[in-house]
């Protein structure tokens, strides 16, 4: 009986084997295209599916509505470009330098579901599990989906922003924050990449650039950094002149209360969070609850002291970092930058130096009045652009670029604060900046400007500039040194501009990309400190007056060689 049973068992396995082979042949005959037809369709199958995963990862820009981490299909991607880009990304894989969040497992969620408050759709999982994961290793950023009162609602009431001035901000929020396009450049500007950008809209521009960032994630447990899209500058602009300090601080208290209640905050007590403000840091560092003191105390709140704060001008606190003011130039791709750079190299510069600004007789710490007097007495060697409030000369990019592109040096004395948007306008024009205080640029934009300031600028200490004539100092610089500095300035242009946030063609690192790199590197160091048992609070809440220390030199002995 056992023998007979074994005999039937062999027959049964034979039938199963034959049935499997028949099924495979049937499948093969019905869909041969998977393996063969056309020779490359198998490759196309995988490219198309990779393309779909990329499309789910790149959000369409919705200016002022919707969840910032939602994915929306973008325009189709050229397959050849896609394969080339993917190959480039793999060849430039970024090593893990402590930037990745501790305990993050590639492709998996954290065991603690509370850390990932946003439900993951199958579409968006492709963001975190696609073929570009290696290029985004240690670079994922999660955007907090803040209540609209912290950002979008402010834009809806744009007529009330910057109260206390005559500027209506509504026209400037066009085109995702870069403002209306320049209608008539009068032959001064090239292509259609120029806009009438308002200097206080950096936070809006940055937010819309962030929505296009290639390494966004909806899973906060995978994020190396958490972005807080609060329009702090626009918010405080409504109340800067209010005598009620509680009104000035109200939204700041609401924000940190909201943040500290989130699971993302609890992971590192906010030390992986960063915020971008479109005004100077001192507008958010009121040191007393006295109505006569300026600004809000957003950056002095305990929770804020755990965050990295980016603004157009930093303070002496270690968690402050300066990034460039937005200029009028917002190229869509590198070719537009290169075209402008080449044109700046060919400009005839008939003025030795130029100054765009207004006198500030009420400010004792500036030499603007002396500069204007020297310019007027220069017998045509200096070009002056009057920026007083009675004129709109300096709100027009055509006027500003016309002056700067025709000058060799551009004087950049401080005004109400250390820094000036004019510094970046002059760099755009290939005009060598002349500084009188280290706080105007050198100790501010440490991520964006070369450490060796003599390569791209001239420094005349303020106390020296009050005693000497500026013209002979500039005339004494050898021509070869001037040419080398100008070329260095022109090479800096891509790092100074914010590419058009609407563009899908950007192929160069702009000011935004450099700022993100700086944030990720900084937060990576904090993670390393935590992992090694160090104090993660170092580099945040403490004051550091050495931050603004800068050795002065005799302007007559200025080191200018590269």
C-alpha positions in Angstrom: 0.0 0.0 0.0 2.8 2.4 0.8 4.5 1.6 -2.5 1.3 2.4 -4.4 0.9 5.7 -2.5 4.5 6.7 -3.4 3.8 5.9 -7.1 0.8 8.2 -7.1 2.8 10.9 -5.3 5.3 11.0 -8.2 2.5 11.4 -10.7 1.1 14.3 -8.7 4.4 16.2 -8.6 4.7 15.6 -12.4 1.3 17.1 -13.0 2.1 20.2 -10.8 5.4 20.7 -12.7 3.7 20.5 -16.2 0.9 22.9 -15.0 3.5 25.5 -13.9 5.3 25.4 -17.2 2.1 25.8 -19.1 1.1 28.8 -17.0 4.5 30.5 -17.7 4.2 29.9 -21.4 0.7 31.3 -21.5 1.9 34.5 -19.6 4.8 34.8 -22.0 2.6 34.6 -25.1 0.2 37.2 -23.8 2.8 39.8 -22.8 6.0 39.4 -24.7 6.5 43.2 -24.7 7.8 42.9 -21.1 10.9 41.1 -22.3 11.3 41.9 -25.9 9.4 43.9 -28.4 11.3 46.9 -29.6 14.5 45.9 -27.8 14.4 48.7 -25.2 10.9 48.6 -23.9 12.0 46.8 -20.8 14.3 49.7 -20.1 11.5 52.1 -20.8 9.2 50.2 -18.4 11.6 50.9 -15.6 12.4 54.5 -16.6 8.7 55.3 -16.8 8.1 53.9 -13.4 11.1 55.8 -12.0 9.7 58.9 -13.7 6.4 58.5 -12.0 8.1 58.2 -8.7 10.0 61.4 -9.3 6.8 63.1 -10.4 5.2 62.2 -7.1 8.2 63.7 -5.4 8.2 67.1 -7.0 5.3 69.3 -5.8 3.6 71.8 -8.0 4.0 75.2 -6.5 0.7 76.3 -4.9 1.6 79.8 -3.8 -0.5 80.3 -0.7 -2.6 77.2 0.0 -2.5 73.6 0.9 -0.3 71.3 2.8 3.4 72.1 2.1 4.4 68.4 2.1 1.7 67.1 -0.2 2.8 65.8 -3.6 1.2 66.9 -6.8 2.2 65.6 -10.2 4.5 68.0 -12.1 5.2 68.3 -15.8 6.5 65.3 -17.6 10.3 64.7 -17.4 12.4 64.0 -20.4 13.7 60.4 -20.0 17.1 61.1 -21.4 17.6 64.0 -19.0 16.2 62.0 -16.2 18.7 59.1 -16.7 21.6 61.6 -16.9 20.4 63.4 -13.8 20.1 60.2 -11.9 23.5 59.1 -12.9 24.9 62.4 -11.8 23.2 62.1 -8.5 24.6 58.7 -7.9 28.1 59.8 -8.9 27.9 62.7 -6.4 26.4 60.8 -3.5 26.7 62.8 -0.3 28.5 60.9 2.5 26.8 60.5 5.9 28.6 63.2 8.0 26.2 63.0 10.9 23.4 64.7 9.0 21.0 61.8 9.0 18.7 61.6 11.9 19.7 59.0 14.5 17.8 55.8 14.4 16.3 56.5 10.9 16.1 53.3 8.9 16.0 53.7 5.1 12.5 52.9 3.8 11.0 52.3 7.2 9.0 54.5 9.5 10.0 55.0 13.1 8.5 52.6 15.6 6.9 55.6 17.2 4.1 56.5 14.8 3.6 59.8 16.7 6.8 61.1 15.2 5.2 60.9 11.8 1.9 62.8 12.1 1.3 62.9 8.3 -0.2 59.7 6.9 2.0 58.3 4.1 0.2 57.6 0.8 1.7 54.9 -1.5 2.5 57.8 -3.9 4.5 59.7 -1.4 6.4 56.7 -0.1 8.1 56.8 -3.5 9.6 60.1 -2.4 11.4 58.4 0.5 12.1 55.0 -1.3 12.9 56.1 -4.9 16.1 55.7 -6.8 17.4 59.1 -5.6 17.4 58.2 -2.0 21.2 58.0 -1.9 21.5 61.5 -3.2 19.1 62.7 -0.5 20.8 60.8 2.3 21.2 63.2 5.2 19.4 65.9 3.2 15.7 65.3 3.8 13.7 68.3 5.0 10.2 68.2 6.5 8.0 71.4 6.3 5.7 72.1 9.2 2.1 72.6 8.0 1.5 75.7 10.1 -1.9 77.2 10.6 -2.5 79.8 7.9 -2.4 82.7 10.4 1.4 82.3 10.5 1.9 82.7 6.7 -0.8 82.7 4.1 -3.2 84.9 5.9 -0.6 87.6 6.1 -0.4 87.7 2.3 -4.2 88.0 2.1 -4.0 91.3 4.0 -0.9 92.6 2.2 -2.2 96.2 2.3 -1.6 96.3 6.1 2.0 95.0 5.9 5.0 97.4 6.6 2.6 99.8 8.2 4.4 103.0 9.0 5.7 103.4 5.5 4.0 104.4 2.2 4.8 101.1 0.6 1.9 98.9 -0.3 3.2 95.3 -0.3 0.4 93.8 -2.4 2.1 94.2 -5.9 5.3 92.6 -4.5 3.8 89.2 -3.6 3.2 88.5 -7.3 5.1 85.6 -8.9 5.6 83.7 -5.6 7.2 86.6 -3.9 9.7 87.9 -6.4 7.3 90.7 -7.5 6.2 92.0 -10.9 8.5 91.5 -13.9 10.4 94.5 -15.1 8.4 95.8 -18.1 11.0 98.0 -19.8 14.6 97.4 -19.0 15.8 100.2 -21.4 18.6 98.0 -22.6 20.2 97.8 -19.1 19.1 94.3 -18.2 19.1 91.0 -20.1 16.3 88.4 -20.7 13.1 88.2 -18.6 14.7 87.2 -15.3 14.4 90.6 -13.7 11.7 91.6 -11.2 10.8 94.5 -8.9 11.6 92.4 -5.8 11.0 93.9 -2.4 13.8 93.2 0.1 11.4 92.2 2.9 9.9 89.3 1.0 12.8 86.8 1.5 10.7 84.6 3.8 8.0 84.2 1.1 10.6 83.5 -1.6 12.4 81.0 0.6 9.1 79.2 1.4 8.2 78.8 -2.2 11.8 77.7 -3.0 11.5 75.2 -0.2 8.4 73.7 -1.8 10.6 72.9 -4.8 13.4 71.4 -2.8 14.3 68.0 -4.2 14.6 66.2 -0.9 11.3 67.0 0.8 9.8 64.3 2.9 6.4 63.8 4.4 7.8 61.4 7.0 9.3 63.7 9.7 11.2 60.8 11.3 13.4 60.7 8.2 14.0 64.4 8.1 17.5 65.8 8.9 15.9 69.3 9.4 12.5 70.7 10.0 11.5 74.0 8.3 9.2 76.4 10.1 7.5 78.6 7.4 6.5 81.5 9.6 6.5 84.9 7.9 8.0 86.6 10.9 9.1 89.8 9.2 5.8 90.4 7.5 4.0 89.7 10.7 6.0 92.1 12.9 5.9 94.8 10.2 2.2 95.3 11.2 3.1 96.1 14.8 6.7 97.5 14.8 5.4 101.0 15.7 2.9 99.8 18.2 3.4 100.9 21.8 1.9 97.7 23.1 4.7 95.1 23.4 2.1 92.3 24.1 0.6 92.9 20.6 4.1 92.8 19.0 4.8 89.4 20.7 1.4 87.7 20.4 2.0 85.7 17.3 5.5 84.7 18.4 4.1 83.2 21.6 1.4 81.4 19.5 4.0 80.0 17.2 6.4 78.5 19.8 3.3 77.1 21.7 2.2 75.3 18.6 5.7 74.0 17.8 6.5 72.8 21.3 3.4 70.7 21.2 4.4 68.8 18.1 6.1 65.3 18.2 8.8 66.6 15.8 9.8 69.2 18.5 10.2 66.7 21.2 12.7 64.6 19.3 15.5 67.2 19.7 13.8 70.0 21.7 13.7 71.9 18.4 17.4 71.9 17.6 16.7 70.4 14.2 14.3 73.3 13.4 15.1 76.3 11.4 13.2 79.5 10.5 13.8 82.2 7.9 13.0 85.9 8.6 12.9 88.6 5.9 14.1 91.4 8.3 17.3 91.9 10.3 17.6 89.8 13.5 17.5 92.9 15.7 13.8 93.3 14.7 13.1 90.1 16.8 15.5 90.7 19.7 13.8 93.2 21.9 15.7 93.1 25.2 13.1 94.6 27.5 9.3 94.8 27.8 9.5 98.6 27.4 7.5 100.2 24.6 10.5 102.4 23.7 12.5 99.3 22.8 12.3 98.2 19.2 10.9 95.0 17.8 9.5 91.8 19.1 11.2 89.2 21.4 10.6 86.2 19.1 14.2 85.2 19.0 14.6 85.5 22.8 11.8 83.1 23.6 13.2 79.9 25.2 11.9 77.7 22.3 13.3 80.1 19.7 16.8 79.8 21.3 16.8 76.1 20.4 16.2 76.9 16.7 18.5 78.0 13.9 17.4 81.5 12.8 18.2 82.7 9.3 17.7 86.4 8.4 19.2 89.1 6.1 21.4 90.3 9.0 22.5 88.2 12.0 23.1 89.3 15.6 25.8 88.3 18.2 23.8 85.3 19.3 25.2 82.0 18.0 21.9 80.6 16.6 21.7 83.6 14.2 22.9 83.2 10.6 22.7 85.8 7.8 21.8 84.9 4.2 21.7 87.3 1.2 19.0 89.9 0.7 16.9 89.0 -2.4 18.0 91.0 -5.4 16.1 91.9 -8.6 17.6 89.0 -10.6 15.9 85.6 -10.5 17.2 83.4 -13.2 15.5 80.2 -14.2 18.6 78.3 -15.3 22.4 78.6 -15.3 22.6 79.7 -18.9 20.9 83.0 -17.9 23.4 83.5 -15.1 26.3 82.8 -17.5 24.9 85.2 -20.1 24.7 88.0 -17.5 28.2 87.3 -16.1 29.7 87.6 -19.6 27.9 90.9 -20.2 29.2 92.3 -16.9 32.8 91.4 -17.9 32.4 93.5 -21.1 30.9 96.6 -19.5 32.7 100.0 -19.9 33.2 101.3 -16.4 33.7 105.1 -16.7 33.3 105.9 -13.0 35.9 105.0 -10.4 33.4 104.7 -7.7 29.6 105.0 -7.0 27.3 105.3 -4.1 23.5 104.6 -4.1 21.9 105.9 -0.9 20.6 108.8 1.1 22.3 110.9 3.8 21.6 109.9 7.4 22.6 113.0 9.4 20.9 111.6 12.5 23.2 108.6 12.6 26.6 109.3 14.1 28.1 105.9 13.3 27.8 106.2 9.5 29.9 108.3 7.1 27.2 108.5 4.4 27.2 112.3 4.5 31.0 112.4 4.1 30.8 109.9 1.2 28.2 112.0 -0.6 30.3 115.1 -0.2 33.4 113.4 -1.5 31.4 112.0 -4.4 30.1 115.4 -5.4 33.6 116.9 -5.2 35.2 114.1 -7.4 35.1 115.9 -10.7 33.0 113.2 -12.4 34.9 110.2 -11.0 32.0 109.2 -8.7 28.4 108.5 -9.7 25.8 109.3 -7.1 22.3 107.8 -7.0 20.0 109.6 -4.6 17.8 107.2 -2.7 16.0 109.7 -0.4 12.4 109.0 0.4 11.3 111.8 -1.9 12.5 109.8 -4.9 12.0 106.2 -6.0 15.3 106.0 -7.7 16.6 102.9 -5.8 13.3 100.9 -6.0 13.9 100.6 -9.8 16.3 97.9 -10.8 17.1 99.7 -14.1 18.3 102.8 -12.2 20.4 100.8 -9.8 22.0 98.5 -12.3 22.7 101.4 -14.7 24.8 103.1 -12.0 26.6 100.0 -10.7 27.5 98.4 -14.0 29.3 101.6 -15.1 31.4 101.8 -11.9 34.6 100.1 -10.8 33.9 100.3 -7.1 30.7 100.6 -5.1 30.8 102.2 -1.7 28.8 100.3 1.0 28.6 102.3 4.3 26.2 101.0 6.9 22.9 102.7 7.4 20.2 102.0 10.0 21.8 98.6 10.6 25.1 97.0 9.6 24.0 95.4 6.3 22.7 96.7 3.0 20.8 95.1 0.1 22.9 97.4 -2.1 25.9 95.1 -1.4 24.3 92.3 -3.4 23.1 94.7 -6.2 26.7 95.8 -6.6 28.0 92.2 -6.8 25.3 91.5 -9.5 26.7 94.4 -11.5 30.3 93.2 -11.2 31.1 96.3 -9.1 33.7 95.8 -6.4 32.2 96.5 -3.0 34.0 98.9 -0.6 33.2 98.2 3.1 33.7 100.4 6.1 32.6 98.0 8.8 33.2 94.2 9.1 29.5 93.7 10.1 28.3 94.8 6.7 29.4 91.6 5.0 32.5 89.8 6.3 31.2 88.4 9.6 27.6 88.1 8.3 27.4 86.0 5.2 29.8 83.3 6.2 28.1 80.6 4.1 28.0 82.7 0.9 31.1 84.9 0.8 34.8 83.8 0.5 36.7 83.9 3.8 39.4 85.9 2.2 37.7 89.2 1.8 40.6 90.8 -0.1 39.8 88.6 -3.1 36.5 90.4 -3.8 36.4 93.7 -1.9 38.2 96.7 -0.4 38.0 97.4 3.3 38.6 100.9 4.8 38.0 101.0 8.5 35.4 103.5 9.5 37.7 105.6 11.8 40.3 105.8 9.0 37.7 106.7 6.3 36.7 109.7 8.4 40.2 111.1 8.1 41.3 110.3 4.6 40.0 110.8 1.1 38.6 107.6 -0.5 39.4 108.5 -4.1 43.2 108.2 -3.8 43.0 104.9 -1.9 41.0 103.4 -4.7 43.1 104.9 -7.4 46.3 103.4 -5.9 45.1 99.8 -6.3 47.0 98.2 -9.3 45.0 97.5 -12.4 45.8 93.8 -12.3 44.4 93.6 -8.7 41.2 95.4 -9.8 40.7 93.0 -12.7 41.2 90.0 -10.4 38.8 91.3 -7.8 36.2 92.1 -10.5 36.4 88.6 -11.8 36.0 87.2 -8.3 32.9 89.4 -7.8 31.4 88.2 -11.1 32.0 84.6 -10.1 30.1 85.2 -6.9 26.9 86.1 -8.7 25.2 82.6 -8.7 25.7 82.4 -4.9 24.0 85.8 -4.4 20.8 85.3 -6.3 17.6 83.3 -5.5 16.6 81.5 -8.7 13.0 81.9 -9.8 10.9 79.7 -7.5 8.6 78.9 -10.4 11.3 77.3 -12.4 11.7 73.6 -13.0 14.9 74.1 -14.9 17.3 75.4 -12.2 20.7 73.6 -12.7 23.0 75.7 -10.5 23.4 76.2 -6.7 21.9 79.6 -5.7 21.7 81.4 -2.4 18.9 79.1 -1.3 20.8 75.9 -1.9 23.9 77.3 -0.1 21.7 78.3 2.9 20.2 74.8 3.1 23.6 73.2 3.0 24.7 75.4 5.9 21.6 74.5 7.9 22.1 70.8 7.3 25.8 70.9 8.2 25.0 72.8 11.4 22.3 70.4 12.5 24.5 67.5 11.6 27.1 68.8 14.1 24.4 69.0 16.8 23.5 65.3 16.1 27.1 64.3 16.4 27.4 66.2 19.7 24.3 64.3 21.0 25.7 61.0 19.8 29.0 61.5 21.5 27.4 62.7 24.8 28.2 66.4 24.3 26.0 69.3 25.2 23.6 70.0 22.3 22.8 73.5 23.5 26.2 74.9 22.7 26.0 77.2 19.7 22.4 78.3 20.3 21.3 80.6 23.2 24.7 82.0 24.2 25.9 85.5 23.2 29.2 85.6 21.2 30.7 89.0 20.8 33.8 87.5 19.2 31.4 86.5 16.3 31.7 90.1 15.0 35.4 90.4 15.7 37.4 91.4 12.7 41.1 92.5 12.6 41.5 96.0 11.3 44.2 96.9 8.8 45.8 100.1 7.5 43.9 100.9 4.3 47.2 102.0 2.8 48.6 98.6 3.4 45.5 96.6 2.4 46.4 93.2 1.2 44.7 92.9 -2.2 46.5 90.1 -4.0 44.7 86.8 -4.6 
